[in-house]
Amino acid sequence: MEMKKLEIFNEVKGWKVPKKKLFLAFDTFLRQEKWVGMEVVVIFVGEAKMRELNWRWRGRKGSTDVLSFNYGSAPTGACGEIYICVKVAERYTLKAGESLQSEILALFVHGLLHLAGYTHENEQKFGKMMGRASEILGKI
């Protein structure tokens, strides 16, 4: 039985989540990775919440752009949460000249790839993960 579930929560006042694009990215990810399903919650947070999460779970000071928490396998695939800090993403877009929506989608796909088991602790794994992210984003 196929089970794909994406729940979206927004804790950032005044920011509109690009829900249609996120669902499209989620479906594209599942097709590209050949997964029958996945259960994911994505939460958009402010910097204070991201700093707290980053310190609590990674022992690192400051906020970051995206954190993924894999809770193991659902009946159909990975199950987990992705936290995205809109303010940090916004700063990256200013530097790179990209749109905020594009950066948010890239961070979301990055988080999905982590939930699927991709890592980037060395250059080879980083290249593989970023290549998959580009392929997925190119199909959206």
N, C-alpha and C positions, 0 to 999 in steps of 0.2 A: 504494500500500500504506500502510495506517495504521500509524504508529509512535508510540506514546506510551509514554514511559518516565519513571518517577519513582523515583529512588533516595533513600533517607533514611539519614543518618548522625547519630548523637548522640554528642557528645564531653562532654556535661554529665552528670556522675555524679549519680544520685539523682533524675533527672527523666525522666518517661515521655512519650515523643513520642506525640501524638494521631494515630497513623498513619491510622486509618480516615477521620478528618475531613480530613487532608491529601490523601488520595487522592480523596475526594469533592470537595474544593475544586479539585483539579487537573482532574478530569473536568468539573466545572461551568465552570471557566475555558475549557477547550477548546471546549465547546459554545457558550458565550456569545460567544467571540471567533471562532467558526466556523473553528477550526483543526482539521486532521485529525490532528495529532500534534505532539509536542514532546519533547525529551529534556532532563530537568532532574535535577540533584542538589541536594538541600537538606541543609545541614549545620548542626546546632545546636551552638553553641560558647559558651565562657565569655568573660568580659570581656578577659582577657589576649590571647587569640587574636584577638578582634574589634579590640582596640586596635592590634595588630600589622598586621592586614589594612587597617584604616582609614588607618594611617600609610603603609604600603607603597604602597597603590594610590590613595589620595586625598590624601595629604600632610596629613591632619588628625589632630590629637592626640585621644586619648580613644576610648572605644568608642562604637559606634552600634548601633541596633537591627537593621538589615538592610542587607546589601550584595548586589548582583547583579553577576554577571560573565557577559556575553553572549559566547559563543564562535562566534557566527555561525549559519549555517543548517545544520540537520540535513537529511536527505532530506525531512522532512515539516514542518519549521518551525524555530523557534529552538532553540538548544542552549546550555545554560549552567548555572551554579551559583548558588545562593542561600545566603548565610550568615545565620543568625538568632542573635542573642545573647539567650539566655533571661533573664539577669539584668537587662538593660536593658528588655526587654519587661515583666518583672515590676514594675520601678519605674514604668513607664507605667501599668500596670493599677492600681497602688495609688493613683496620682493621679487616674485617670479613673473608678475604681470598676467597671471591666470585669473579666471573667474572664481569666485568663492564656491559656486555650485560645482565646478570641475574639481576643485580641491576636495570638497566634501565627498564627492563620489569616489575620488582616488583613495581617500582615507578609509571610506567604507569598504571598498574592494580589498585594500590592504588588510583591514581587520578580518574580513571573510577568509582571506588566504591564510592568516594566522590560525583561525579556527579550523581550517582544513589541514593544518599541520605544516605549512610553509614557515620557514624561519629565515633570518638574514644575519646570522652570527659570523659568517665569513663571506668573502667576495663571490665565490661560486654560488652559494645559496642565495645571496642578495640578488645576483644577476638572474637566477632562475625565477625568484619571486617577482622581481620587477618586470621580467619578460611576460610572465603570466598576467600580471596586473595590466600591462599595456595591451595585451591581446583582448582581455575582457573589456577594458574601457573603450577599445577601438570598435567593439561590437554594439556599444550603447548608442 
